């Protein structure tokens, strides 16, 4: 498995890169990116901004909104988010079928050694939680004999940024309509540092994979962006966001 460690890599560029590595390569990959700037909101492939976001506030504060190529929920990401992505061939993992739930359960066991000093880590529905508080959100993309599983870990977060997100209509059952302040927690309260957390993850993954660290320059030389592949990741324009709430304005 090739390991790419990044620092402050823009999330839009990361998603473009991940989609390229999933669709246009045959290697297994692990990407770890510590933070992104500027802050951005990322929605799943079928996400509709008007149902998920306070679009007026997003427009007023000029927050970029990105639609990623994978499923999953909506996240606000910034310099305090740690991103970890796994891209694997089917023959690299022991799974009966490439379906979302078995993959999710496999990742729980994969990550477990990284959280051995943290109480009550487990997978709850589609999230990584401590007890009943979420600190890691997951999304997946599955194509033929390959899959991608990426996670946004909340190292820290700013309460005011959570206000951009509406309570989703299809929230996890365990959320129980709790506001963000009661539903999520900060990983920094349980780990010595972000660098240590990233190292714990690498050591956990080394139990199952032989990791070979590679630089971004090496990736670009061997897997250039010019390689033909489907690209579903997109950024919403201001006009897109304004248009999304027009029916609500007219109706109101």
C-alpha positions in Angstrom: 0.0 0.0 0.0 1.3 3.4 -1.0 1.2 6.0 1.8 0.9 9.7 1.0 1.1 12.1 3.9 0.0 15.7 3.3 -0.2 18.9 5.4 -2.9 21.5 4.7 -3.7 20.2 1.2 -6.9 21.8 -0.1 -9.8 19.5 0.2 -11.0 20.1 -3.3 -7.6 19.1 -4.7 -7.6 16.1 -2.4 -10.9 14.9 -3.7 -9.8 15.3 -7.3 -6.7 13.3 -6.5 -8.6 10.6 -4.6 -11.0 10.1 -7.5 -8.1 9.8 -9.9 -6.3 7.3 -7.7 -9.5 5.2 -7.3 -10.5 5.2 -11.0 -7.2 5.4 -12.9 -4.8 3.3 -10.9 -4.6 -0.3 -9.6 -2.5 0.4 -6.5 -3.7 0.4 -2.9 -3.4 3.8 -1.3 -3.6 5.5 2.1 -3.8 9.3 2.2 -3.4 11.2 5.4 -4.0 15.0 5.2 -3.7 17.2 8.3 -6.0 20.1 7.8 -7.3 22.1 4.8 -7.5 25.8 4.2 -9.7 27.8 3.4 -12.6 26.2 5.4 -15.1 24.4 3.1 -18.3 22.5 3.2 -18.4 19.1 1.6 -21.7 17.3 0.7 -22.2 13.7 -0.6 -22.8 13.0 -4.3 -26.6 13.2 -3.9 -26.5 16.1 -1.4 -28.8 19.2 -2.0 -27.4 22.4 -0.4 -30.9 23.9 0.3 -31.8 20.8 2.5 -28.4 20.5 4.2 -27.1 24.0 4.7 -28.0 27.5 5.8 -27.3 28.6 2.3 -27.8 32.3 3.0 -25.1 32.2 5.7 -22.8 30.2 3.5 -23.1 32.8 0.7 -22.8 35.7 3.1 -19.5 34.3 4.5 -18.3 33.1 1.2 -17.8 29.4 2.3 -16.9 27.1 -0.7 -19.4 24.2 -1.1 -18.1 21.0 -2.8 -19.9 18.0 -4.0 -17.7 14.9 -3.6 -17.8 11.8 -5.7 -18.7 9.5 -2.8 -21.9 9.1 -0.7 -22.2 10.0 3.0 -23.2 13.1 4.9 -22.2 16.8 5.0 -19.2 18.1 6.8 -17.6 21.5 7.4 -13.8 21.1 7.2 -10.9 23.3 8.1 -7.3 23.3 9.5 -8.6 21.3 12.5 -9.8 18.3 10.4 -7.7 15.3 9.9 -8.5 13.4 6.7 -7.7 9.7 6.2 -8.5 7.9 3.0 -8.1 4.2 2.0 -8.3 3.0 -1.6 -8.1 -0.7 -1.9 -8.4 -3.5 -4.4 -10.8 -6.3 -3.5 -7.9 -8.9 -3.3 -6.1 -6.7 -0.7 -8.8 -7.2 2.0 -10.7 -10.1 3.5 -14.3 -9.3 2.8 -17.1 -11.5 1.5 -18.4 -8.8 -0.7 -17.7 -5.2 -1.5 -20.7 -3.6 0.1 -20.8 -0.6 2.4 -21.5 -2.3 5.7 -18.9 -5.0 5.5 -16.3 -2.4 4.5 -17.4 -0.1 7.4 -17.0 -3.0 9.9 -13.6 -3.9 8.4 -12.4 -0.4 9.0 -13.5 -0.4 12.6 -11.1 -3.3 13.3 -8.4 -1.8 11.2 -8.5 1.5 13.2 -8.9 -0.2 16.6 -5.2 -0.4 17.5 -4.9 3.4 16.9 -7.5 4.0 19.6 -6.3 1.4 22.2 -5.7 4.2 24.8 -9.0 5.9 24.0 -12.1 4.8 25.9 -15.2 3.5 24.2 -14.1 3.8 20.5 -16.4 1.9 18.2 -18.4 2.1 15.0 -21.9 3.3 15.5 -24.2 3.2 12.5 -21.9 4.9 9.9 -19.7 6.9 12.3 -16.7 6.5 14.5 -17.7 7.5 18.0 -16.4 7.7 21.6 -19.4 6.4 23.6 -22.2 8.1 21.8 -20.4 11.2 20.5 -19.2 11.3 17.0 -15.7 12.3 16.0 -15.3 10.7 12.6 -17.6 10.8 9.6 -17.2 8.3 6.8 -18.1 8.1 3.1 -17.4 5.5 0.4 -17.2 4.9 -3.3 -17.3 1.3 -4.7 -16.4 0.5 -8.3 -16.1 -3.0 -9.7 -13.1 -4.5 -7.8 -12.0 -1.4 -6.0 -13.3 0.7 -3.2 -12.6 4.0 -1.4 -13.3 4.7 2.2 -12.6 8.2 3.5 -12.9 9.7 6.9 -13.0 13.3 8.3 -11.8 13.2 11.9 -12.7 16.1 14.2 -9.4 17.0 15.8 -11.0 20.2 16.9 -13.9 22.4 15.6 -15.3 25.9 15.8 -18.8 26.0 17.2 -19.9 28.9 15.0 -19.0 26.9 11.8 -21.3 24.1 12.8 -24.2 26.6 12.4 -23.9 26.4 8.6 -25.2 22.8 8.8 -28.8 22.0 9.2 -30.0 19.0 11.1 -30.3 16.5 8.3 -33.6 14.8 7.5 -31.9 11.4 7.5 -29.8 11.8 10.7 -28.3 8.8 12.5 -30.8 7.2 14.9 -28.4 7.6 17.8 -28.2 11.3 17.3 -31.7 11.6 18.8 -32.1 15.2 17.4 -29.2 16.4 19.5 -27.6 19.7 18.4 -24.0 19.5 17.2 -22.6 20.6 20.6 -24.1 17.5 22.2 -23.5 15.1 19.3 -19.8 15.5 18.5 -16.6 15.6 20.4 -13.0 16.8 19.9 -10.3 14.2 19.3 -7.7 16.6 20.7 -9.2 15.9 24.2 -8.0 12.3 23.9 -4.8 12.3 21.9 -1.4 13.9 22.7 -1.1 15.7 19.3 -2.3 15.5 15.7 1.1 14.2 14.6 0.9 11.4 17.2 -2.6 10.5 16.0 -1.4 10.2 12.4 1.5 8.0 13.6 -1.0 5.8 15.5 -3.0 5.3 12.4 0.1 4.4 10.3 1.1 1.9 12.9 -2.4 0.4 13.0 -2.5 0.1 9.2 0.9 -1.6 9.2 -0.6 -4.5 11.0 -2.4 -5.4 7.8 -0.5 -3.6 5.0 3.1 -3.1 4.0 3.2 0.7 3.7 5.5 2.4 1.2 5.6 6.2 1.7 5.5 8.3 -1.4 5.6 12.0 -2.1 3.0 14.1 -3.9 5.6 14.9 -6.6 6.1 11.2 -7.1 2.4 10.6 -7.4 2.1 13.4 -10.0 5.0 12.0 -12.0 3.6 8.4 -12.1 -0.1 9.1 -12.0 -0.5 12.5 -13.7 -3.8 14.4 -13.7 -3.9 14.1 -17.5 -4.7 10.4 -17.2 -8.3 10.0 -18.6 -10.9 9.2 -15.9 -14.4 10.1 -14.8 -14.5 13.1 -12.5 -17.7 13.6 -10.4 -16.3 16.0 -7.8 -17.5 19.6 -8.4 -17.6 22.9 -6.6 -20.9 24.8 -6.4 -20.8 28.2 -8.0 -22.4 31.2 -6.3 -25.2 31.0 -8.9 -25.7 27.3 -8.1 -26.2 28.1 -4.4 -28.5 31.1 -5.1 -30.6 29.0 -7.5 -30.9 26.2 -4.9 -32.8 28.4 -2.5 -34.9 30.4 -5.0 -37.9 28.1 -4.6 -37.8 28.6 -0.9 -37.6 32.4 -1.3 -40.6 32.3 -3.7 -42.5 30.0 -1.5 -41.8 32.2 1.5 
